[in-house]
Amino acid sequence: MKRLPVPAPLLSSLLVEIHDWAELKCTLRFLWYEVQESGSPKRVPVSILRADGVLLEALGSKDEIERGIRLAVQRGTLFEAGGWLLLRTPQNERAAGRFGPAPAQAVIGQPSERPNIFRLYEENIGMLTPMVADELRAAEEEYPSGWVESAIREAAAGNVRSWRYAAAVLERWKREGRGTRSSGKPGRHPKKVPATDFFERWLAA
């Protein structure tokens, strides 16, 4: 699992000062997005946080998300420049004047009737990295509807929280069959292997 670097002040003085859950959760979610950005300085469109599905579920409303962002900015943990959010550091403040406008519409974390595959991954396996996000998109295009979600849930149920394991499950289903095929003909049902044994065999292959 990829580790999330957290600025030292957040674990010292800010941990004492921040009493509002909305502010704390918005700050932490900002850091989750920031660590996935490349280049310098790292910045996150404020529209992404405003429309984030995880924050919406955690805080209950867009108004609470907006309030949490506003409190983080007022405290000076974050600052906004041209629609971007950044950690408030002297270097970031000097660089802010070079930014173009941030995208007006967020495309990450939107709630929908069908579980968002990124959110499902985070809830069942761990932190989503850009590389894994690309692999999830490719897997959704390659495999039948619902397979990727089922493979992630199987990995979690077997307590093997790894995308490599879930990808191996998908390959096994593709090779040996899973339930009923799209043609309507029954697929093969291979003998069930415990998750830990299957993972060890796959690693040894």
C-alpha positions in Angstrom: 0.0 0.0 0.0 1.3 3.4 -0.9 2.1 5.6 2.1 0.6 9.1 2.4 3.1 11.7 3.5 1.5 14.1 6.0 3.0 17.5 6.8 4.6 17.6 10.3 2.4 20.5 11.5 -0.7 18.5 10.9 0.5 15.9 13.4 1.6 18.4 16.0 0.1 21.9 16.4 -2.7 21.5 13.9 -3.8 18.2 15.5 -4.5 20.2 18.7 -6.0 23.2 17.0 -8.4 21.6 14.6 -11.7 20.7 16.4 -14.0 20.7 13.4 -14.5 17.3 11.6 -15.3 19.0 8.3 -12.1 20.9 8.3 -10.0 17.9 9.3 -11.6 15.6 6.7 -11.3 18.1 3.9 -7.7 18.7 4.8 -6.9 15.0 4.8 -8.8 14.4 1.5 -6.8 17.3 0.0 -3.6 15.6 1.0 -4.8 12.3 -0.6 -5.3 14.1 -3.9 -2.1 16.2 -3.6 0.2 13.2 -3.1 -0.9 11.8 -6.5 -0.1 15.0 -8.4 3.2 15.2 -10.3 5.4 18.3 -10.7 5.9 21.2 -8.4 4.2 22.8 -6.8 1.5 20.2 -6.3 -2.0 21.6 -6.5 -5.6 20.3 -6.5 -8.6 21.8 -8.2 -11.0 23.0 -5.5 -13.9 21.7 -7.7 -12.6 18.2 -7.1 -13.0 18.4 -3.4 -16.4 20.1 -3.7 -17.7 17.2 -5.8 -15.8 14.4 -4.0 -18.0 11.4 -3.3 -16.0 10.2 -0.3 -16.3 13.7 1.4 -20.0 13.9 0.5 -20.6 10.6 2.3 -18.4 11.5 5.2 -19.8 15.0 5.8 -23.4 14.5 4.5 -23.7 17.6 2.3 -21.9 19.9 -0.1 -22.4 22.7 2.3 -20.4 20.9 4.9 -17.6 20.2 2.3 -17.6 23.9 1.4 -17.4 24.9 5.1 -14.6 22.5 5.7 -12.6 23.9 2.8 -13.3 27.4 4.0 -12.1 26.7 7.5 -8.9 25.1 6.3 -8.2 28.2 4.2 -9.0 30.5 7.1 -6.7 28.7 9.3 -3.9 29.0 6.8 -3.3 25.3 6.2 -4.4 25.7 2.6 -4.8 28.6 0.2 -6.8 29.0 -3.0 -5.4 30.5 -6.2 -7.3 30.6 -9.4 -9.5 27.7 -8.5 -6.5 25.6 -7.2 -5.9 24.5 -3.6 -2.4 24.3 -2.3 -0.6 23.8 1.0 0.3 27.2 2.3 4.0 27.4 2.1 6.2 30.4 1.1 7.3 28.4 -2.1 3.7 27.7 -3.1 2.6 31.2 -2.5 5.4 32.5 -4.7 4.5 30.1 -7.5 0.8 30.8 -7.4 0.9 33.7 -9.8 2.1 31.3 -12.6 -1.0 29.1 -12.6 -3.6 29.0 -15.2 -7.2 28.6 -14.2 -8.2 25.3 -12.7 -10.7 23.0 -14.4 -14.2 24.2 -13.6 -15.8 20.7 -13.5 -14.7 17.8 -11.2 -14.7 14.3 -12.7 -13.5 12.3 -9.7 -15.6 10.8 -6.9 -19.0 11.6 -8.4 -21.7 9.5 -6.7 -23.7 7.2 -8.9 -26.1 4.3 -8.7 -23.4 1.9 -9.7 -20.5 1.7 -7.2 -17.5 3.8 -8.3 -14.7 1.4 -8.9 -12.1 3.7 -7.5 -14.1 4.2 -4.3 -14.7 0.4 -4.1 -11.0 -0.1 -4.4 -10.2 2.4 -1.6 -12.8 0.9 0.7 -11.7 -2.7 0.2 -8.0 -2.7 -0.7 -6.3 0.5 0.0 -5.0 3.8 -1.3 -5.5 4.4 -5.0 -2.4 5.3 -7.0 -2.5 6.7 -10.6 -1.0 3.4 -11.9 -3.7 1.3 -10.2 -6.3 3.7 -11.5 -5.2 3.1 -15.0 -5.2 -0.7 -14.5 -8.7 -0.5 -13.1 -10.0 1.4 -16.1 -8.4 -1.1 -18.4 -9.8 -4.0 -16.5 -13.3 -2.6 -16.6 -13.0 -2.3 -20.4 -11.6 -5.9 -20.8 -13.8 -7.9 -18.5 -17.6 -8.3 -18.3 -19.6 -5.9 -16.3 -19.3 -6.5 -12.5 -16.3 -8.8 -12.7 -13.8 -6.2 -11.4 -16.0 -5.3 -8.5 -16.5 -9.0 -7.6 -12.7 -9.6 -7.8 -12.0 -6.7 -5.5 -14.6 -8.0 -3.0 -13.1 -11.5 -3.2 -9.7 -10.2 -2.5 -11.0 -8.3 0.6 -13.0 -11.3 1.7 -9.9 -13.5 1.6 -8.0 -10.8 3.5 -5.5 -10.4 0.6 -5.8 -6.7 0.0 -3.9 -6.4 -3.2 -4.8 -5.4 -6.7 -2.3 -8.0 -7.9 -4.4 -10.6 -6.3 -7.7 -9.2 -7.7 -6.1 -9.1 -11.2 -5.0 -12.7 -10.8 -8.6 -13.6 -9.9 -9.8 -11.9 -13.1 -7.3 -13.8 -15.2 -8.4 -17.1 -13.6 -12.1 -16.3 -14.3 -11.2 -15.4 -17.9 -9.3 -18.6 -18.3 -11.5 -21.1 -16.4 -14.9 -19.4 -16.5 -17.0 -17.7 -13.9 -20.7 -18.6 -13.3 -22.7 -18.2 -16.5 -21.0 -16.9 -19.6 -22.4 -14.0 -21.6 -23.6 -16.5 -24.2 -25.9 -18.0 -21.6 -23.9 -21.3 -21.4 -22.8 -22.4 -18.0 -19.1 -21.7 -17.3 -16.8 -24.1 -15.6 -16.6 -23.9 -11.8 -13.1 -24.9 -10.7 -12.4 -26.2 -7.3 -12.4 -23.3 -4.8 -9.0 -22.4 -3.5 -8.5 -20.5 -0.3 -7.4 -16.9 -1.0 -4.1 -17.2 0.8 -3.1 -20.4 -1.0 -4.1 -19.0 -4.4 -2.1 -15.8 -3.7 1.0 -17.9 -2.8 0.7 -20.0 -5.9 0.3 -16.9 -8.1 3.4 -15.3 -6.6 5.4 -18.4 -7.1 4.3 -18.7 -10.8 
